Amino acid sequence: MKIQIALGTALGKAIKAKRRQLGMSQEILSEKSGLHRTYISDAERGSRNLSIQSMIRLAGGLDVPLSSLIAEAESLVRRQA
């Protein structure tokens, strides 16, 4: 359970980092992904349990493969361990 929570938080950090790297606001990501801005905010803080569909939409909005976001999240978890 602890790893699951850490991975969710790390995924949020990976999404936020990629969004910022692209110079994109939450509003723009919201438009590109079709998800509400507050949902994105919750996801970035790790307070949402994201569905696969939402992760795919966020990755698409960021124009990156979902696998790259997951790999970055796993890397963050390993660094914290």
C-alpha positions in Angstrom: 0.0 0.0 0.0 2.8 2.4 0.9 4.4 1.9 -2.5 1.1 2.5 -4.3 0.7 5.8 -2.4 4.3 6.8 -3.2 3.8 5.9 -6.9 0.6 8.0 -7.1 2.4 11.0 -5.6 5.4 10.5 -7.8 3.2 10.2 -10.9 1.7 13.6 -10.0 5.2 15.1 -9.6 6.2 13.7 -13.0 3.1 15.2 -14.6 3.7 18.6 -13.0 7.4 18.5 -14.0 6.6 17.7 -17.6 3.9 20.3 -17.8 6.2 23.0 -16.4 9.1 21.9 -18.7 6.7 22.5 -21.6 5.8 25.9 -20.2 2.1 24.8 -20.0 -0.4 26.0 -17.4 -2.9 23.7 -15.8 -5.6 25.4 -17.8 -3.9 24.6 -21.1 -3.3 21.0 -20.0 -7.0 20.9 -19.1 -8.0 22.0 -22.6 -5.6 19.6 -24.3 -6.6 16.6 -22.1 -10.3 17.2 -21.7 -9.9 17.0 -17.9 -11.0 19.7 -15.4 -8.2 22.0 -14.1 -9.0 21.1 -10.5 -8.7 17.4 -11.4 -5.2 18.1 -12.8 -4.3 20.0 -9.7 -5.4 17.1 -7.5 -3.5 14.7 -9.7 -0.3 16.7 -9.5 -0.6 16.8 -5.7 -1.1 13.0 -5.6 -4.5 13.4 -4.0 -6.4 11.6 -6.9 -6.3 8.0 -7.7 -6.0 8.3 -11.4 -7.7 5.8 -13.8 -5.8 4.5 -16.8 -8.1 6.5 -19.0 -7.2 9.7 -17.1 -3.5 8.9 -17.3 -3.7 8.4 -21.0 -5.5 11.7 -21.5 -2.9 13.5 -19.4 -0.1 11.9 -21.3 -1.8 12.9 -24.6 -2.2 16.5 -23.4 1.5 16.6 -22.6 2.2 14.9 -25.9 4.3 12.1 -24.3 3.9 8.4 -24.0 2.2 7.3 -20.8 5.1 4.9 -20.3 7.5 7.8 -20.0 5.5 9.4 -17.2 5.3 6.0 -15.4 9.0 5.5 -15.8 9.7 8.9 -14.4 7.4 8.2 -11.4 9.1 4.9 -10.8 12.5 6.6 -10.9 11.3 9.2 -8.3 10.1 6.4 -6.0 13.4 4.5 -6.3 15.3 7.7 -5.4 13.2 8.2 -2.3 13.7 4.7 -1.1 
